[in-house]
Amino acid sequence: LLDQHEEDGWVKAQLRFNQYREAQQCLQAVFGDRVLVLSLDTLAQQPEKACQALEEHTDLVVDRALASACLQQKVNETDIKLSLDASTAEKMKTFFADALKDAEQLCGEHLKL
């Protein structure tokens, strides 16, 4: 049997998992197989697995050293500005074109990558 502290921890973990799973299902409902959801645990604890999944899903080549360096830094900011090089941006536009149209219809707003 679990003591109260262990039980509370299990309940909190289960609630977080349920929220993660619910968000994943919503994204997949809109974007189908064109969405890749990676948990923070996977990114932080298994970066090689995350990079491999990203490469397989997008046909992009991930700079493993750069990805590893980024994942080792804890960032507490929400206004981070990221930019893609022209080649990657074009691949993303092509890759997400249909899903972006569907999302725009769903939201009723113009969206951009």
C-alpha positions as CSV (number, residue, x, y, z in Angstrom):
1,L,0.0,0.0,0.0
2,L,1.1,3.6,-0.7
3,D,1.4,6.0,2.1
4,Q,-0.4,9.4,1.7
5,H,2.7,11.2,0.4
6,E,3.4,8.5,-2.2
7,E,-0.3,8.4,-3.2
8,D,-0.4,12.2,-3.6
9,G,2.7,12.1,-5.8
10,W,1.1,9.3,-7.9
11,V,-2.1,11.3,-8.3
12,K,-0.2,14.4,-9.4
13,A,1.9,12.4,-11.9
14,Q,-1.3,10.8,-13.3
15,L,-3.0,14.2,-13.7
16,R,0.0,15.6,-15.5
17,F,0.1,12.5,-17.8
18,N,-3.7,12.9,-18.5
19,Q,-3.2,16.6,-19.5
20,Y,-0.2,15.7,-21.7
21,R,-2.2,12.9,-23.3
22,E,-5.3,15.1,-23.8
23,A,-3.1,17.8,-25.5
24,Q,-1.5,15.2,-27.7
25,Q,-4.9,13.8,-28.8
26,C,-6.1,17.4,-29.6
27,L,-3.1,18.1,-31.7
28,Q,-3.4,14.7,-33.5
29,A,-7.1,15.4,-34.1
30,V,-6.2,18.6,-36.0
31,F,-2.9,17.7,-37.6
32,G,-3.1,13.9,-37.9
33,D,0.2,12.1,-38.4
34,R,1.8,15.5,-39.2
35,V,2.3,16.2,-35.5
36,L,5.1,14.9,-33.4
37,V,4.7,15.3,-29.6
38,L,7.8,14.9,-27.4
39,S,7.6,15.1,-23.7
40,L,9.9,17.3,-21.7
41,D,11.2,14.1,-20.0
42,T,12.2,12.7,-23.4
43,L,13.8,15.9,-24.5
44,A,15.8,16.3,-21.2
45,Q,16.5,12.6,-20.5
46,Q,16.7,11.1,-23.9
47,P,17.8,13.8,-26.4
48,E,19.2,11.3,-28.9
49,K,15.7,9.6,-29.0
50,A,14.1,13.0,-29.5
51,C,16.5,13.9,-32.3
52,Q,15.9,10.6,-34.0
53,A,12.2,10.9,-33.8
54,L,12.3,14.5,-35.2
55,E,14.5,13.4,-38.1
56,E,12.3,10.5,-38.9
57,H,9.2,12.5,-38.8
58,T,10.4,15.6,-40.7
59,D,13.2,14.3,-43.0
60,L,15.4,17.0,-41.6
61,V,18.9,16.5,-40.3
62,V,19.3,17.6,-36.7
63,D,22.5,19.1,-35.6
64,R,23.0,16.8,-32.6
65,A,25.7,18.8,-30.9
66,L,23.7,22.0,-31.1
67,A,20.5,20.3,-30.0
68,S,22.3,18.8,-27.0
69,A,23.8,22.1,-26.0
70,C,20.3,23.8,-26.2
71,L,18.7,21.0,-24.2
72,Q,21.3,21.3,-21.4
73,Q,20.4,24.9,-20.7
74,K,17.3,25.7,-18.6
75,V,15.4,28.5,-20.1
76,N,12.9,30.4,-18.0
77,E,11.8,33.0,-20.6
78,T,8.7,33.0,-22.8
79,D,9.7,35.6,-25.3
80,I,12.5,33.6,-26.9
81,K,12.9,34.4,-30.6
82,L,13.8,31.5,-32.8
83,S,14.4,31.6,-36.5
84,L,14.8,28.9,-39.1
85,D,17.1,29.0,-42.0
86,A,15.5,29.5,-45.4
87,S,15.8,25.8,-46.4
88,T,14.3,24.5,-43.2
89,A,11.5,27.1,-43.3
90,E,10.5,26.1,-46.8
91,K,10.5,22.4,-45.8
92,M,8.3,23.2,-42.9
93,K,5.8,25.2,-45.1
94,T,5.6,22.3,-47.4
95,F,5.4,19.7,-44.7
96,F,2.6,21.5,-42.7
97,A,0.8,23.1,-45.7
98,D,-2.4,20.9,-45.4
99,A,-2.4,20.9,-41.6
100,L,-2.0,24.6,-41.6
101,K,-5.0,25.1,-43.9
102,D,-7.1,22.7,-41.6
103,A,-6.0,24.6,-38.5
104,E,-6.9,28.0,-40.1
105,Q,-10.3,26.7,-41.0
106,L,-10.7,25.4,-37.4
107,C,-9.5,28.6,-35.8
108,G,-11.0,31.0,-38.4
109,E,-7.7,32.9,-38.3
110,H,-4.6,33.3,-40.6
111,L,-1.7,31.3,-39.1
112,K,1.9,31.3,-40.1
113,L,4.9,29.1,-39.3
